[in-house]
Structure formats: C-alpha cells, structure tokens
C-alpha cells in the first residue's frame, strides 16, 4: 500500500496535476471537494484519485495542453481508479476532446460524472462520445456515471461578408 497525498486549499498540493506528478505507484491522492479549473492530469502510474468531502469538479475552460483530454490515463500495465469526480468542458480544435482518454491498462471509474465534453465521430461528423474514449479492454465502471456530451467549439467564427 502506498502513501496518501492530499490536494486542495491548505493541503500538501494545490493542484491534482502536481500531486499526480509527485505520486509513486500505489499512492492514493485524496482531493478535497471543490472546483479545479484547467487542472489537466496525465496519469502513467498505478494510483487512485479519491474525492474527499464531496464531489471534485474538474472543469476545462481552455484546450487541454496535450490536445487530448482533461485526464489522460494509462499505458500497458497501468491501473488507475477515479472516485467521485465530475469532469466537464473538454474541447480541442480537432474535435477529438475527451474528459478521460483511456490509453490502456486498467481504468476503474466509481461515482463519476462526465458532462459537456466532445469528440469527433469516426465518420468525420461531430460525435457525442467525448466523455471516456480509448483503447483496450480494462475499463470498469460502477455506480452512477452520467454521459451528457454536447458538441461544442470554442472557436469564434467570423461573420461572412457580403
């Protein structure tokens, strides 16, 4: 069993991303309830992200820096568990944004909610599948997971002149 790292106001780490970067395989990251804006997370080690004291809201108001997702998870042999998170706002210029991008290994989602995220459909049309996207067969879900994706674009289009 690993260590417990804490995230939130007055805690060990101010951001989830900083705690994940500092974590070792087997650690649990306890995240205090609240809203974490543009706190993009890349997880490539065995960890648990655990909401404490209520729901943890991960909200994107800008494009993810990796051009993929708010939470980018996985790889061969990686096991990640996310408990009690509400992830929203994943939008990227190519239309392939996701709340969670599952890259392999094992991903377990418990009591998580995903809203207002988008991804490009396989036929080139706008899709409604941007909540959890990825590869492999190690995805597990439990309890209430709500998918309410809505295609959105942050680009401002110029009016056509005439």
C-alpha positions, 0 to 999 in steps of 0.5 A: 500500500502506498502513501496518501497525498492530499490536494486542495486549499491548505493541503500538501498540493494545490493542484491534482496535476502536481500531486499526480506528478509527485505520486509513486505507484500505489499512492492514493491522492485524496482531493478535497471537494471543490472546483479545479479549473484547467487542472489537466492530469496525465496519469502513467502510474498505478494510483487512485484519485479519491474525492474527499468531502464531496464531489471534485469538479474538474472543469476545462475552460481552455484546450487541454495542453496535450490536445487530448483530454482533461485526464489522460490515463494509462499505458500497458500495465497501468491501473488507475481508479477515479472516485467521485469526480465530475469532469466537464468542458473538454474541447480541442480544435480537432474535435477529438476532446475527451474528459478521460482518454483511456490509453490502456491498462486498467481504468476503474471509474466509481461515482463519476460524472462526465458532462459537456465534453466532445469528440469527433465521430469516426465518420468525420461528423461531430460525435457525442462520445467525448466523455471516456474514449480509448483503447483496450479492454480494462475499463470498469465502471460502477455506480452512477456515471452520467454521459451528457456530451454536447458538441461544442467549439470554442472557436469564434467564427467570423461573420461572412461578408457580403 
